[in-house]
Amino acid sequence: MDELQATLSFLHEVTKSELQEFTDVFQENMSWLNEVTEEISKNIAQKSCLIPKTPTATRRLRMQRKPLIQTVPEDETFGAKRDKVTGEWRKLHNIELHALYSSPDIIRNIKSRHLRWAGHVALMGKSRNAYRVLFGRPEGKRPLERPRRRWEDNIKLDLREVGYDDRDWINLAQDRDRWRAYVRAAMNLRVP
């Protein structure tokens, strides 16, 4: 019974000290919060003289505000454009919209990424799976219809569009600087 009494008195002292600690911290936080509240109320009191109280003053204030929709010069519109010769409105074409947004065309982006990946594959060793898939020959019979366009054929067509007419694009990919120039040219190519 004495042990129980001693344990209870010990717990009572511990909780009493922790409660006192908590109360002290709470008091500090409350004093800080009161100081911040006073600062805010002072700032509001100083600025309240600028806020109009009467209905006529609020109406005048509303009239002085700028309109929400501001006029944009005709050259910067994204939806329609006035024709300089006839003066009629017309829709903008996709190429004009891309030029206004200054974002690259998705087709150009895909073509340049294809060329970039082809350069990586051409530099790979013969033991790599991607290299074997690109340059390997499948075994067995092929279908009777026209052969499907291969990925390598698309690479050759993309290179032809940027001005490279030679058939051996793999040797070109070995020279990284020249290959990078063709990849960038494919990105900046105008596709209708």
Rosetta blueprint (number, residue, H / E / L):
1 M L
2 D H
3 E H
4 L H
5 Q H
6 A H
7 T H
8 L H
9 S H
10 F H
11 L H
12 H H
13 E H
14 V H
15 T H
16 K H
17 S H
18 E H
19 L H
20 Q H
21 E H
22 F H
23 T H
24 D H
25 V H
26 F H
27 Q H
28 E H
29 N H
30 M H
31 S H
32 W H
33 L H
34 N H
35 E H
36 V H
37 T H
38 E H
39 E H
40 I H
41 S H
42 K H
43 N H
44 I H
45 A H
46 Q H
47 K H
48 S H
49 C L
50 L L
51 I L
52 P L
53 K L
54 T L
55 P H
56 T H
57 A H
58 T H
59 R H
60 R H
61 L H
62 R H
63 M H
64 Q H
65 R L
66 K L
67 P L
68 L L
69 I L
70 Q L
71 T L
72 V L
73 P L
74 E H
75 D H
76 E H
77 T L
78 F L
79 G L
80 A E
81 K E
82 R E
83 D L
84 K L
85 V L
86 T L
87 G L
88 E L
89 W E
90 R E
91 K E
92 L L
93 H L
94 N H
95 I H
96 E H
97 L H
98 H H
99 A H
100 L H
101 Y H
102 S L
103 S L
104 P L
105 D L
106 I H
107 I H
108 R H
109 N H
110 I H
111 K H
112 S H
113 R H
114 H H
115 L H
116 R H
117 W H
118 A H
119 G H
120 H H
121 V H
122 A H
123 L H
124 M L
125 G L
126 K L
127 S L
128 R L
129 N H
130 A H
131 Y H
132 R H
133 V H
134 L H
135 F H
136 G L
137 R L
138 P L
139 E L
140 G L
141 K L
142 R L
143 P L
144 L L
145 E L
146 R L
147 P L
148 R L
149 R L
150 R L
151 W H
152 E H
153 D H
154 N H
155 I H
156 K H
157 L H
158 D H
159 L H
160 R H
161 E H
162 V L
163 G L
164 Y L
165 D L
166 D L
167 R L
168 D L
169 W H
170 I H
171 N H
172 L H
173 A H
174 Q H
175 D L
176 R H
177 D H
178 R H
179 W H
180 R H
181 A H
182 Y H
183 V H
184 R H
185 A H
186 A H
187 M H
188 N L
189 L L
190 R L
191 V L
192 P L
